[in-house]
Amino acid sequence: MKTWDFCRSVTSVQILVALGVEHGAKQSALLLNTGLNQQSLNNPETIVEASDELMVIRNLIRELPDLAGVGLYAGERYHLSVYGIWGFALASSPTTRKAVELSQTYQELTFVFSGFTVEETGEYVSLVFDNSDLPADVALFSIEREIQAAMLIIREIVGPQLTEEWVTFRHAPPPHHELYQRFFRGRVDFSAPQNALIFPRRLLDEPRMVGNDTTASLLDKQCSELIAKRSARKGVSGKVRDILLRQKPMTMDMELVAESLCMTSRTLRRKLDAESTSFRQLVDEIRMTLAEEMLTGTRLSVEQIAERLCYADASSFSQAFKRMSGQTPGALRKRGTAA
């Protein structure tokens, strides 16, 4: 059975909570049993476990029993702009094919629970979603949300050339099946062999006027680096990373971290060295990951980001960012805005 211990940004939970509150649910009820609170929800630095997002989904379904098709309503909020670097990479892709390839390669940076594959058959291309590992109580919500979100993204990438699409679902028509016609512009099939979003294959290689191959390549690289940084570390280094991310406000004090692990800083240094890393390296990785997410996914100023990441001032942050990434914070934000 699949586990849900991988990490993702707090953005998706923010979307789900906002949806619930707008329909009358209490935020405290939506965050029940997640370990999240108002402070962590509002903090763009917060990293959540996928299992916590699943709990928010369960809470949302429980708190809104009269909102039929809640997964569809959630899905329409997942535009490219909410995905940070992943979204910018797709938006800057020179063709739809490149965008689809990037989306599949880096789907760990999305908020899907149903992993997807791409199939090209005859005149059509299909994005096929597999929700067979999802717990039964969230499976319908998940597939409704994810196909709806995928459709919105494809519409944003392809543009007006995509007049209508074809969606198929493995589940039988739900009680709210008529609602699907509101959210999907084309054909909708239930009790189908697979969950899929289908559109004309010819659209894959049409050049996109807003695409930029150089920018797309740069963002491709940054997506790869972000996944590597988010990957859960093992051993002591993983514990150190978790402690640093949980500290609010964030501090980068090795003595405090060592104390939290019931060891001296000397012992901690030795254990990290045995894992081929160091406290400074872990701090730099976290700072870079959070800096990139805040620069591309929020409107925080460079000064505000510097303060949140415990730099002395904006100048120190900018110098460190350029040293580690090869570009200035402003350059990354400008490219993301242009994409």
C-alpha positions in Angstrom: 0.0 0.0 0.0 1.2 3.5 -0.9 2.4 5.7 1.9 1.8 9.5 2.0 4.9 10.7 3.8 6.3 12.9 1.0 6.4 16.6 1.3 4.8 19.4 -0.7 4.2 23.2 -0.2 1.4 24.5 1.9 -0.3 26.1 -1.2 -2.8 23.3 -1.8 -3.9 23.2 1.8 -4.4 26.9 1.6 -6.7 26.5 -1.4 -8.7 23.7 0.3 -9.1 25.6 3.5 -10.2 28.8 1.6 -12.8 26.8 -0.3 -14.2 25.3 2.9 -14.3 28.6 4.8 -16.1 30.2 1.8 -18.8 27.6 2.1 -19.3 28.0 5.9 -16.8 25.6 7.4 -14.6 26.6 10.3 -10.8 26.7 9.7 -10.1 24.8 12.9 -12.4 22.0 11.8 -10.6 21.8 8.4 -7.2 21.6 10.0 -8.3 19.0 12.6 -5.7 16.2 13.2 -3.1 17.8 10.9 -0.7 19.6 13.2 -1.3 22.8 11.2 -2.6 26.1 12.5 -3.3 29.6 11.4 0.4 30.5 11.7 1.7 27.6 9.6 -1.1 28.0 7.1 -0.2 31.7 6.5 3.5 31.0 6.3 4.7 30.4 2.7 7.7 28.6 4.2 5.6 25.8 5.6 6.1 22.4 4.1 3.4 19.8 4.7 3.2 16.0 4.5 0.9 14.7 1.8 -0.9 12.7 4.6 -1.8 16.1 6.2 -3.3 17.3 3.0 -5.3 14.1 2.7 -6.6 14.8 6.2 -7.7 18.3 5.2 -9.6 16.7 2.3 -11.4 14.3 4.6 -12.2 17.2 6.9 -13.5 19.3 3.9 -15.7 16.4 2.8 -17.1 16.0 6.3 -17.7 19.7 6.9 -19.4 20.3 3.5 -21.8 17.3 3.2 -24.2 19.3 1.1 -21.7 20.6 -1.5 -22.0 17.9 -4.3 -18.9 17.7 -6.5 -16.6 19.4 -4.0 -13.6 17.9 -5.8 -14.7 19.8 -9.0 -15.0 23.0 -7.1 -11.6 22.6 -5.7 -10.0 21.7 -9.0 -11.1 24.9 -10.7 -8.8 26.8 -8.3 -5.5 25.1 -9.4 -4.3 27.3 -12.2 -0.7 27.4 -13.3 0.1 30.4 -11.1 -0.3 28.3 -7.9 2.4 25.8 -8.7 5.5 28.0 -8.4 8.5 27.0 -10.5 6.7 24.0 -12.0 3.9 26.3 -13.2 6.4 28.8 -14.7 8.2 26.0 -16.4 5.1 24.8 -18.2 4.0 28.4 -19.0 7.3 29.1 -20.7 7.4 25.9 -22.7 7.8 26.5 -26.5 5.2 23.7 -27.3 2.5 21.9 -25.6 4.5 18.7 -26.0 7.3 20.2 -24.0 4.9 21.4 -21.3 3.3 17.9 -21.1 6.8 16.3 -20.8 7.8 18.6 -18.0 4.5 18.1 -16.2 5.0 14.4 -16.2 8.7 14.5 -15.3 8.2 16.8 -12.3 4.8 15.8 -11.2 6.2 15.5 -7.7 6.0 19.3 -7.6 2.3 19.3 -8.2 -0.5 18.5 -5.8 -1.8 15.3 -7.4 -2.3 12.1 -5.5 -3.2 10.1 -8.7 0.0 9.7 -10.6 -0.4 10.3 -14.3 1.1 9.0 -17.6 0.9 10.3 -21.2 -0.4 8.1 -24.0 -0.5 9.0 -27.7 -2.9 6.9 -29.8 -4.0 7.8 -33.3 -5.3 11.4 -33.4 -5.5 11.8 -29.6 -3.2 12.2 -26.6 -4.4 11.2 -23.2 -3.3 12.2 -19.7 -4.2 9.0 -17.7 -4.6 9.3 -14.0 -4.3 6.2 -11.7 -6.1 6.6 -8.4 -6.2 3.0 -7.5 -3.9 3.6 -4.4 -6.2 6.3 -3.0 -8.2 5.5 0.1 -11.8 5.0 -0.9 -13.1 7.9 1.2 -11.0 10.5 -0.8 -10.7 8.7 -4.2 -13.7 10.5 -5.9 -12.6 13.9 -4.6 -9.1 13.3 -5.7 -9.8 12.3 -9.3 -12.4 15.0 -9.8 -10.0 17.6 -8.5 -7.0 16.4 -10.5 -8.7 16.0 -13.9 -10.4 19.4 -13.5 -7.1 21.0 -12.6 -5.3 19.2 -15.5 -8.0 20.5 -17.9 -7.5 24.1 -16.7 -3.8 23.8 -17.1 -4.1 22.4 -20.6 -6.5 25.2 -21.6 -4.0 27.8 -20.3 -1.2 26.2 -22.3 -3.0 25.4 -25.5 -5.1 28.5 -25.6 -8.2 29.0 -27.9 -7.1 26.2 -30.2 -8.5 23.8 -27.6 -12.2 24.2 -28.4 -13.3 21.2 -26.3 -11.8 18.2 -24.5 -12.9 14.7 -23.7 -12.8 13.3 -20.2 -13.3 9.8 -18.9 -13.8 8.4 -15.4 -13.6 4.9 -14.1 -16.3 5.5 -11.5 -20.0 5.2 -12.3 -22.1 8.4 -12.7 -22.3 9.9 -9.2 -25.5 11.5 -7.9 -24.1 14.9 -9.0 -23.2 13.7 -12.5 -25.1 16.5 -14.2 -22.6 19.0 -12.6 -19.8 17.6 -14.8 -21.4 19.3 -17.8 -20.8 22.6 -16.0 -17.1 22.0 -15.5 -16.2 20.1 -18.7 -16.9 21.6 -22.1 -16.8 18.4 -24.2 -17.7 14.7 -23.8 -17.8 13.1 -20.4 -17.8 9.3 -20.1 -18.4 7.3 -16.8 -17.6 3.7 -16.1 -14.7 4.0 -18.5 -11.5 1.8 -18.6 -9.4 4.6 -17.3 -9.5 8.1 -15.8 -8.2 10.4 -18.5 -8.2 13.8 -20.1 -8.1 13.5 -23.9 -7.4 16.1 -26.5 -6.2 16.3 -30.2 -2.7 15.1 -30.7 -2.0 17.7 -33.4 -2.0 20.4 -30.7 1.1 18.9 -29.0 3.6 20.4 -31.5 2.0 23.7 -32.3 4.4 26.5 -31.4 3.3 28.7 -28.5 3.7 32.5 -29.0 4.4 33.0 -25.3 6.9 30.2 -25.0 10.6 30.7 -24.5 13.0 27.7 -24.9 15.8 29.3 -22.9 13.6 30.2 -20.0 12.0 26.8 -20.1 15.4 25.0 -20.0 16.4 27.1 -17.0 13.2 26.4 -15.1 13.5 22.7 -16.0 16.8 22.6 -14.2 15.4 24.4 -11.2 12.5 21.9 -11.0 15.1 19.1 -10.9 17.0 20.9 -8.2 13.9 21.6 -6.1 12.9 17.9 -6.2 16.3 16.9 -5.0 16.2 19.4 -2.2 12.7 18.3 -1.1 13.6 14.7 -1.1 13.5 13.4 2.4 17.0 12.8 3.8 17.7 9.8 5.9 19.3 9.5 9.3 20.4 12.5 11.3 20.5 14.9 8.4 16.8 14.2 7.9 16.0 15.0 11.5 18.0 18.2 11.3 16.2 19.3 8.2 12.8 18.6 9.9 13.8 20.6 13.0 14.9 23.6 10.9 11.7 23.6 8.9 9.5 23.4 12.0 11.1 26.3 13.9 9.0 29.4 13.8 10.5 31.9 13.6 13.2 30.0 11.7 16.6 30.0 13.3 19.8 28.5 12.0 21.5 27.8 15.3 23.4 24.5 15.4 23.6 24.4 19.2 19.8 24.6 19.5 19.3 21.9 16.9 21.8 19.6 18.6 20.1 20.2 21.9 16.8 19.2 20.3 18.4 15.9 19.3 19.9 15.4 22.8 23.5 15.6 21.6 26.3 18.0 21.6 27.1 20.2 18.6 30.4 18.3 18.2 28.5 14.9 18.1 26.0 16.4 15.6 28.9 17.6 13.4 30.5 14.2 13.4 27.2 12.4 12.5 26.5 14.8 9.7 30.0 14.4 8.4 29.5 10.6 8.3 26.4 11.2 6.1 28.6 13.3 3.7 26.9 16.6 4.6 27.2 19.4 7.1 25.0 21.7 9.1 25.9 24.7 6.8 25.0 22.7 3.7 21.6 21.7 5.1 20.9 25.3 6.1 21.9 26.5 2.6 19.7 23.9 0.9 16.7 24.9 3.0 17.2 28.6 2.4 17.6 28.1 -1.3 14.5 25.9 -1.6 12.3 28.3 0.4 13.8 31.4 -1.3 13.0 30.0 -4.8 9.4 29.2 -3.7 8.9 32.6 -2.1 10.4 34.5 -5.1 8.3 32.6 -7.6 5.2 31.8 -5.6 4.6 34.9 -3.4 4.6 38.7 -3.6 6.9 39.0 -0.6 9.7 41.6 -1.1 13.3 40.7 -1.2 13.7 42.4 2.2 10.8 40.3 3.7 12.2 37.1 2.3 15.7 37.9 3.7 14.1 38.5 7.1 12.2 35.3 7.1 15.3 33.3 6.2 17.4 34.9 8.9 19.8 37.0 6.8 21.1 40.2 8.3 19.6 42.3 5.4 18.5 42.1 1.8 22.0 42.7 0.5 23.4 39.7 2.4 20.5 37.5 1.1 21.0 38.7 -2.5 24.7 37.9 -2.4 24.2 34.5 -0.9 21.4 33.7 -3.4 23.6 34.7 -6.3 26.5 32.7 -4.9 24.4 29.5 -4.6 22.2 29.8 -7.7 24.3 31.9 -10.1 21.6 34.6 -10.5 20.1 37.4 -8.5 16.7 37.1 -6.7 15.4 39.8 -9.0 16.4 37.9 -12.1 14.6 34.7 -11.0 11.5 36.7 -10.1 11.6 38.6 -13.4 11.8 35.4 -15.4 9.0 33.8 -13.5 6.8 36.9 -14.1 7.7 36.9 -17.8 6.8 33.2 -18.1 
